[in-house]
Amino acid sequence: MEQSYRTNPLLLLVMLLLGLFIGIGGGAVAGGFTALMVSRQQATASTMLAQPVRADLATTELATQPTVQAERSAPNTTLSPAVAAVQQVGPAVVTVLNRSATGMGSGSGVIVSEDGYIITNNHVIQGATQLAVVFADSSRREAELIGADALNDIAIIRVNGDMPAVAKIGDAAALQPGEQVLAIGSPLGNFRNTVTSGVVSALNRSVGSMEGLIQTDAAINSGNSGGPLINLNGEVVGINTLVVRSDFDFGSSAPVEGLGFAVPSTIFRSVMDQLITTGEVRYPFLGVRYLPIDGNVAAEFELPVQNGAFIQSGLRGQAAVEPGSAADRAGIREGDIITAIDSVRIDYNTSLRQLLLRHTPGETVKVTVLRDGTEITLDVVLGERPTVR
């Protein structure tokens, strides 16, 4: 699945996509037309280097130049929307410290309740033997892990005591490309509550196995993981999770900039609620491998539709339909094209996985399948996805 192939771009795309693992309805497209090296934002140790000041670069005032007295302007009592948003959310942003068997790491997080619940990334707390948080005022408290979800890279931790602030969660569904957003976090673990600004570059992006991500050009660096992406209303609309650093298109390693991604509130809110309530997240499981259909895939395989999920076996011989799975019991076959779940069509903005996530294990859904040019509807009792770690 992680092998690279030298071939024409379209064939490369097809070969890459056919290696999808079985997941919630089969997985996701990894990086569009090229394989992407994704750098998860885990903290790294940093060293502060003092640079001596060069005398020849020191600012001097020539005696022959007149001294100009700067006029003091009246203070601006009206805060810009960005400043107001940061002042609202900033006190709720924390640095998450992770002590593990291999050493110390850090990331970011944001307080989401008066009860001390903090949302962060799963990869920030992974392997932790001890957790702590550092607040914006530099005070520190021990934390406990409540639950984690590897599929969406979300974790919930908790601290005791009074909270300095609680962030408000906004609606990521209302975001528009071009809208200004701000990222707050602790890059390198040392620069607490650093604010970077950017825009929503795109919505509903897929990177690796993750789907539905917000793409932003706000700078996201090592240690920012788990921190909030906020709108100008001071609402958390995403949790920063990863950044793409370079492009391995036919063996090149050209660096790329401004490709950060965040888990939107439309996804993390449900995950957060389940983790706080039960400590785990239950996902429906269909049990198929599939190729998301677009114009290129439709042309390559001579398919009669431009959208859908084309059921195909994996490159390494993995079955297209997992034996004994919900799909297998319902009669879904390799070569079928799933076009809708409960009459909601799969399209560019709505993947099979996203439709499945609207349901729960044990629920019966109507799956529309295109087979040999004829649409049929199958009743499928969804299974439960095996635990992802």
ZAMARGU-4260 file (C-alpha; in steps of 0.2 Angstrom, whole numbers, plus 5000, padded with zeros to 4 digits):
<rodrens>
0) 5000/5000/5000 | 5015/5012/5003 | 5025/5006/4988 | 5028/5019/4974 | 5026/5015/4956
5) 5034/5024/4941 | 5021/5025/4928 | 5009/5038/4920 | 5001/5050/4932 | 4983/5043/4930
10) 4989/5025/4932 | 4999/5030/4947 | 4983/5038/4954 | 4973/5022/4951 | 4986/5011/4959
15) 4988/5022/4974 | 4969/5023/4977 | 4966/5004/4975 | 4978/5001/4990 | 4965/5008/5002
20) 4963/4999/5018 | 4946/4993/5024 | 4939/5006/5036 | 4923/5016/5038 | 4917/5011/5021
25) 4934/5009/5014 | 4946/5023/5018 | 4951/5039/5009 | 4961/5047/4995 | 4979/5050/5000
30) 4984/5067/4993 | 4976/5068/4976 | 4987/5065/4962 | 5003/5063/4971 | 5009/5054/4986
35) 5012/5066/5001 | 5024/5065/5015 | 5014/5071/5029 | 5022/5077/5045 | 5012/5075/5060
40) 5015/5089/5072 | 5024/5080/5086 | 5034/5091/5097 | 5053/5091/5096 | 5066/5098/5107
45) 5073/5115/5103 | 5088/5124/5108 | 5089/5143/5110 | 5105/5150/5103 | 5110/5168/5108
50) 5116/5178/5093 | 5129/5192/5098 | 5125/5209/5092 | 5137/5215/5078 | 5143/5233/5082
55) 5143/5237/5063 | 5124/5234/5063 | 5120/5244/5078 | 5108/5259/5075 | 5117/5275/5077
60) 5112/5293/5075 | 5123/5305/5066 | 5127/5321/5074 | 5123/5331/5058 | 5105/5324/5057
65) 5091/5334/5066 | 5082/5325/5080 | 5064/5322/5076 | 5051/5321/5090 | 5038/5308/5086
70) 5020/5313/5089 | 5011/5302/5100 | 4994/5296/5093 | 4979/5293/5103 | 4978/5275/5109
75) 4966/5264/5098 | 4952/5259/5109 | 4944/5248/5095 | 4951/5231/5094 | 4952/5223/5077
80) 4942/5207/5075 | 4957/5196/5075 | 4964/5204/5091 | 4947/5202/5100 | 4946/5184/5094
85) 4963/5180/5101 | 4960/5188/5118 | 4944/5178/5119 | 4951/5161/5115 | 4969/5163/5120
90) 4967/5160/5139 | 4959/5144/5135 | 4974/5137/5125 | 4986/5126/5134 | 5003/5117/5131
95) 5001/5098/5133 | 5016/5089/5140 | 5018/5071/5137 | 5031/5060/5146 | 5033/5043/5138
100) 5046/5029/5139 | 5055/5037/5125 | 5056/5055/5133 | 5046/5071/5133 | 5035/5078/5120
105) 5023/5092/5119 | 5008/5099/5109 | 4994/5110/5111 | 4976/5109/5117 | 4961/5120/5121
110) 4949/5120/5136 | 4931/5115/5131 | 4922/5114/5148 | 4922/5122/5165 | 4924/5104/5171
115) 4942/5104/5165 | 4940/5094/5149 | 4953/5099/5136 | 4953/5093/5118 | 4970/5089/5109
120) 4976/5077/5096 | 4978/5058/5098 | 4996/5059/5092 | 5000/5072/5105 | 4996/5060/5120
125) 5000/5044/5112 | 5012/5033/5122 | 5010/5044/5137 | 5015/5038/5155 | 5012/5055/5162
130) 5002/5070/5156 | 5002/5088/5161 | 4996/5105/5155 | 5004/5122/5155 | 4992/5137/5155
135) 4994/5153/5147 | 4999/5161/5164 | 5013/5148/5165 | 5005/5138/5179 | 5005/5119/5177
140) 4994/5105/5182 | 4994/5086/5180 | 4981/5079/5168 | 4973/5062/5165 | 4968/5054/5149
145) 4949/5052/5147 | 4949/5044/5129 | 4957/5045/5112 | 4951/5042/5094 | 4965/5037/5082
150) 4954/5038/5067 | 4951/5057/5068 | 4966/5060/5079 | 4957/5067/5093 | 4960/5065/5112
155) 4952/5072/5128 | 4962/5075/5144 | 4956/5082/5160 | 4963/5093/5174 | 4956/5098/5191
160) 4953/5115/5198 | 4946/5131/5191 | 4948/5135/5173 | 4955/5152/5167 | 4943/5152/5152
165) 4933/5140/5141 | 4933/5141/5122 | 4917/5142/5112 | 4915/5129/5098 | 4909/5136/5082
170) 4901/5129/5066 | 4914/5123/5054 | 4900/5120/5041 | 4898/5139/5040 | 4916/5142/5034
175) 4920/5148/5017 | 4936/5147/5007 | 4945/5164/5009 | 4938/5167/5026 | 4951/5173/5039
180) 4956/5161/5052 | 4969/5161/5066 | 4979/5146/5074 | 4985/5147/5092 | 4997/5135/5099
185) 5014/5131/5106 | 5027/5128/5092 | 5042/5119/5097 | 5034/5118/5115 | 5043/5134/5120
190) 5033/5148/5112 | 5017/5147/5121 | 5001/5154/5114 | 5009/5159/5097 | 4996/5166/5085
195) 4997/5164/5066 | 4985/5171/5053 | 4979/5164/5037 | 4963/5159/5027 | 4953/5144/5024
200) 4961/5138/5009 | 4949/5124/5005 | 4936/5113/5014 | 4933/5094/5014 | 4951/5089/5010
205) 4957/5071/5012 | 4975/5067/5018 | 4980/5049/5021 | 4966/5041/5030 | 4958/5057/5036
210) 4944/5065/5027 | 4934/5081/5029 | 4948/5092/5034 | 4950/5111/5034 | 4965/5116/5023
215) 4973/5133/5029 | 4989/5143/5025 | 4990/5149/5043 | 5007/5143/5049 | 5007/5127/5059
220) 5023/5121/5066 | 5029/5107/5077 | 5020/5108/5094 | 5005/5117/5086 | 4996/5100/5085
225) 4980/5100/5096 | 4978/5119/5096 | 4963/5128/5090 | 4959/5135/5073 | 4947/5149/5076
230) 4937/5161/5066 | 4935/5180/5069 | 4921/5178/5081 | 4932/5169/5093 | 4925/5152/5090
235) 4935/5136/5088 | 4931/5129/5071 | 4945/5116/5070 | 4959/5107/5079 | 4975/5108/5070
240) 4982/5091/5067 | 4995/5090/5052 | 5005/5099/5039 | 5011/5093/5022 | 5029/5097/5020
245) 5035/5090/5004 | 5029/5082/4988 | 5035/5065/4982 | 5029/5066/4964 | 5040/5054/4954
250) 5054/5054/4966 | 5055/5073/4969 | 5056/5081/4986 | 5051/5099/4982 | 5046/5108/4998
255) 5029/5115/4999 | 5022/5129/5010 | 5006/5134/5018 | 4997/5117/5018 | 4991/5115/5036
260) 4975/5104/5040 | 4963/5104/5055 | 4949/5093/5060 | 4933/5103/5059 | 4921/5105/5073
265) 4908/5096/5062 | 4918/5080/5066 | 4927/5083/5082 | 4912/5089/5092 | 4904/5072/5090
270) 4920/5063/5094 | 4923/5074/5109 | 4905/5071/5116 | 4907/5052/5115 | 4924/5052/5123
275) 4918/5063/5137 | 4903/5052/5140 | 4910/5034/5137 | 4929/5036/5134 | 4927/5028/5117
280) 4920/5031/5100 | 4910/5018/5091 | 4910/5019/5072 | 4899/5010/5059 | 4908/4997/5048
285) 4903/4993/5030 | 4918/4982/5026 | 4923/4987/5008 | 4938/4993/4999 | 4933/5006/4986
290) 4940/5019/4974 | 4931/5036/4975 | 4925/5040/4958 | 4929/5057/4949 | 4930/5061/4931
295) 4947/5053/4928 | 4942/5037/4937 | 4926/5036/4927 | 4936/5038/4911 | 4949/5026/4915
300) 4937/5012/4920 | 4923/5017/4908 | 4911/5020/4922 | 4893/5027/4919 | 4894/5039/4933
305) 4905/5053/4939 | 4902/5051/4958 | 4901/5036/4969 | 4912/5022/4977 | 4919/5009/4965
310) 4921/4993/4975 | 4938/4985/4971 | 4951/4973/4978 | 4967/4980/4985 | 4984/4980/4976
315) 4990/4966/4987 | 4976/4955/4984 | 4965/4961/4999 | 4947/4957/4996 | 4935/4970/4989
320) 4922/4965/5002 | 4928/4959/5019 | 4921/4941/5022 | 4907/4941/5035 | 4906/4960/5035
325) 4890/4970/5034 | 4893/4973/5015 | 4896/4954/5013 | 4880/4949/5022 | 4870/4962/5012
330) 4876/4955/4995 | 4888/4969/4989 | 4900/4963/4977 | 4917/4968/4969 | 4913/4979/4954
335) 4897/4987/4962 | 4896/5006/4963 | 4888/5013/4979 | 4880/5029/4974 | 4869/5033/4990
340) 4866/5029/5008 | 4847/5032/5013 | 4844/5042/4997 | 4858/5054/5000 | 4870/5054/4985
345) 4889/5053/4986 | 4897/5068/4977 | 4912/5078/4977 | 4908/5086/4994 | 4901/5070/5002
350) 4911/5054/5003 | 4904/5037/5007 | 4913/5038/5023 | 4905/5054/5028 | 4888/5047/5024
355) 4892/5032/5035 | 4897/5042/5050 | 4880/5049/5051 | 4874/5032/5057 | 4878/5020/5071
360) 4883/5002/5073 | 4868/4991/5072 | 4858/5003/5062 | 4850/4997/5046 | 4853/5009/5031
365) 4847/5008/5013 | 4862/5007/5001 | 4860/5011/4983 | 4871/5001/4971 | 4874/5002/4953
370) 4877/4985/4946 | 4878/4981/4927 | 4869/4997/4923 | 4855/4995/4935 | 4852/5003/4952
375) 4847/4992/4966 | 4844/4995/4984 | 4851/4984/4998 | 4846/4984/5016 | 4863/4984/5026
380) 4864/4982/5045 | 4880/4991/5049 | 4893/4983/5059 | 4905/4991/5071 | 4922/4996/5066
385) 4937/4987/5074 | 4947/4998/5086 | 4960/5009/5077 | 4976/5012/5087
</rodrens>
